[in-house]
């Protein structure tokens, strides 16, 4: 027999962190890891559209790291979870930087602002970038409210949004889609 997906424990607007701590579903911690989960879903879509095999491998690694971030955010730092939650590492950020540099070497110099669009693959990557920026802002907000968050998480999300911007440009090039430059009125 399969396990039921619904538990009814959240019917009154509360949910549990990994440690069992009950919080309201609109708690900033829930909002933050929910946004990271949303980002992970968008990265899955980006992966489906990305023509470059190597970048699809990187995107799968990014999804894994986002799951690590979500798990970290879902913990009550005041309680022991009893679970081993993997850590995000500085090497994860370095990988993003390496990929950014590698793609940038193959792209023309950017001389104008670029509008999202031109192909579903490009647009979906820009949407993921925007959701990433929102996740980053929520992490900073947690920090400003003196809620514990690993500093490497904010750094990773910051670099990930840069990676997604460059990936959007790289994907446009791979698909032979011209970038849409912004020309103010």
C-alpha positions as CSV (number, residue, x, y, z in Angstrom):
1,X,0.0,0.0,0.0
2,X,1.3,3.5,-0.9
3,X,1.8,6.2,1.7
4,X,-0.7,9.0,1.5
5,X,0.7,12.4,0.5
6,X,-1.7,14.3,2.7
7,X,-1.3,14.4,6.4
8,X,-3.8,17.1,7.3
9,X,-1.3,18.4,9.9
10,X,-1.1,21.7,8.0
11,X,-4.8,22.4,7.9
12,X,-4.6,25.1,10.5
13,X,-1.8,27.0,8.8
14,X,1.2,25.6,10.5
15,X,3.9,23.2,9.4
16,X,7.0,21.6,10.9
17,X,10.6,22.2,10.3
18,X,12.9,19.2,10.0
19,X,13.5,19.3,13.8
20,X,9.8,19.2,14.5
21,X,9.5,22.9,15.5
22,X,6.0,24.1,14.4
23,X,5.9,27.4,12.6
24,X,3.2,29.3,10.6
25,X,3.3,28.5,6.8
26,X,4.1,32.2,6.1
27,X,7.1,32.2,8.4
28,X,10.1,33.8,6.6
29,X,12.0,30.5,6.9
30,X,9.2,28.6,5.1
31,X,8.9,31.4,2.5
32,X,12.6,31.2,1.9
33,X,13.0,27.4,1.4
34,X,9.7,27.4,-0.6
35,X,11.3,29.9,-3.0
36,X,14.4,27.7,-3.2
37,X,12.1,24.8,-4.0
38,X,10.4,26.9,-6.7
39,X,13.8,27.8,-8.1
40,X,14.8,24.1,-8.2
41,X,11.6,23.4,-10.3
42,X,12.5,26.2,-12.7
43,X,16.1,24.8,-13.0
44,X,14.5,21.5,-13.9
45,X,12.7,23.3,-16.8
46,X,15.8,25.1,-17.8
47,X,17.6,21.7,-17.9
48,X,14.9,20.3,-20.1
49,X,15.4,23.2,-22.6
50,X,19.2,23.5,-22.5
51,X,20.8,22.2,-25.7
52,X,24.3,21.9,-24.2
53,X,25.0,18.5,-22.6
54,X,27.7,19.7,-20.3
55,X,25.5,22.5,-18.9
56,X,22.7,20.0,-18.4
57,X,25.1,18.0,-16.1
58,X,25.9,21.3,-14.3
59,X,22.2,22.1,-13.9
60,X,21.7,18.7,-12.3
61,X,24.5,19.4,-9.8
62,X,22.8,22.8,-9.1
63,X,19.5,21.1,-8.4
64,X,21.3,18.9,-5.8
65,X,22.9,22.0,-4.2
66,X,19.5,23.7,-4.1
67,X,18.1,20.7,-2.3
68,X,21.0,21.0,0.2
69,X,20.1,24.7,0.7
70,X,16.5,23.9,1.2
71,X,17.3,21.2,3.7
72,X,19.5,23.6,5.6
73,X,16.8,26.3,5.6
74,X,14.2,23.8,6.8
75,X,16.1,23.2,10.0
76,X,15.6,24.9,13.3
77,X,19.1,26.1,14.2
78,X,18.1,25.9,17.9
79,X,17.4,22.2,17.8
80,X,19.3,19.1,16.7
81,X,17.7,17.3,13.8
82,X,19.3,13.9,14.3
83,X,19.8,13.9,10.5
84,X,22.9,14.4,8.5
85,X,22.2,17.4,6.3
86,X,25.0,17.8,3.7
87,X,26.9,21.1,3.6
88,X,27.2,23.6,0.8
89,X,30.9,24.2,0.1
90,X,33.0,27.0,-1.3
91,X,33.9,24.6,-4.1
92,X,30.3,24.7,-5.2
93,X,30.6,28.5,-5.7
94,X,34.0,28.0,-7.5
95,X,32.3,25.5,-9.9
96,X,29.7,28.2,-10.9
97,X,32.5,30.7,-11.4
98,X,34.4,28.3,-13.6
99,X,31.3,27.7,-15.7
100,X,30.6,31.4,-16.0
101,X,34.1,32.1,-17.2
102,X,34.1,29.2,-19.6
103,X,30.8,30.3,-21.2
104,X,31.8,34.0,-21.2
105,X,34.9,33.1,-23.2
106,X,32.7,31.9,-26.0
107,X,30.2,34.8,-25.9
108,X,30.5,38.2,-27.7
109,X,31.1,41.2,-25.4
110,X,27.9,42.5,-24.0
111,X,27.5,46.2,-25.1
112,X,23.8,46.6,-24.2
113,X,21.2,45.5,-21.7
114,X,19.5,42.4,-22.8
115,X,15.8,41.7,-22.6
116,X,14.6,38.2,-21.6
117,X,13.1,36.4,-24.6
118,X,13.7,35.1,-28.1
119,X,13.2,31.4,-27.3
120,X,11.5,29.4,-24.5
121,X,14.9,28.1,-23.4
122,X,16.3,31.7,-23.0
123,X,13.1,33.0,-21.3
124,X,12.9,30.1,-18.8
125,X,16.5,30.6,-17.8
126,X,15.8,34.3,-17.1
127,X,12.8,33.4,-15.1
128,X,15.0,31.0,-13.0
129,X,17.5,33.9,-12.6
130,X,14.7,36.1,-11.2
131,X,13.5,33.5,-8.8
132,X,17.1,33.0,-7.7
133,X,17.4,36.7,-6.9
134,X,14.2,36.5,-4.9
135,X,15.5,33.5,-2.9
136,X,18.7,35.5,-2.3
137,X,16.7,38.5,-1.1
138,X,14.7,36.3,1.3
139,X,18.0,34.8,2.7
140,X,19.3,38.3,3.3
141,X,16.0,39.2,5.0
142,X,16.4,36.2,7.3
143,X,19.9,37.4,8.1
144,X,18.6,41.0,8.8
145,X,16.0,39.5,11.2
146,X,18.8,37.7,13.1
147,X,17.7,34.3,11.9
148,X,20.6,31.9,11.4
149,X,21.6,31.3,7.8
150,X,24.9,29.9,6.5
151,X,26.7,32.8,4.8
152,X,27.8,30.5,2.0
153,X,24.1,30.1,1.0
154,X,23.7,33.8,0.2
155,X,27.0,33.7,-1.7
156,X,26.0,30.6,-3.7
157,X,22.6,32.1,-4.7
158,X,24.3,35.4,-5.7
159,X,26.7,33.5,-8.0
160,X,24.0,31.2,-9.3
161,X,22.0,34.2,-10.5
162,X,25.1,35.3,-12.4
163,X,25.5,31.8,-13.8
164,X,21.9,31.8,-15.0
165,X,22.3,35.1,-16.7
166,X,25.3,33.9,-18.6
167,X,23.6,30.6,-19.3
168,X,20.7,32.4,-20.9
169,X,23.1,34.3,-23.2
170,X,25.1,31.1,-24.0
171,X,21.8,29.2,-24.7
172,X,20.7,31.9,-27.1
173,X,24.1,31.5,-28.9
174,X,23.8,27.7,-29.0
175,X,20.4,27.9,-30.5
176,X,21.4,30.7,-33.0
177,X,18.8,33.0,-31.5
178,X,19.7,36.7,-31.6
179,X,19.8,38.5,-28.2
180,X,17.1,41.1,-27.8
181,X,18.9,44.3,-26.8
182,X,17.1,46.9,-24.8
183,X,16.8,50.2,-26.6
184,X,15.3,52.9,-24.4
185,X,12.7,55.2,-25.8
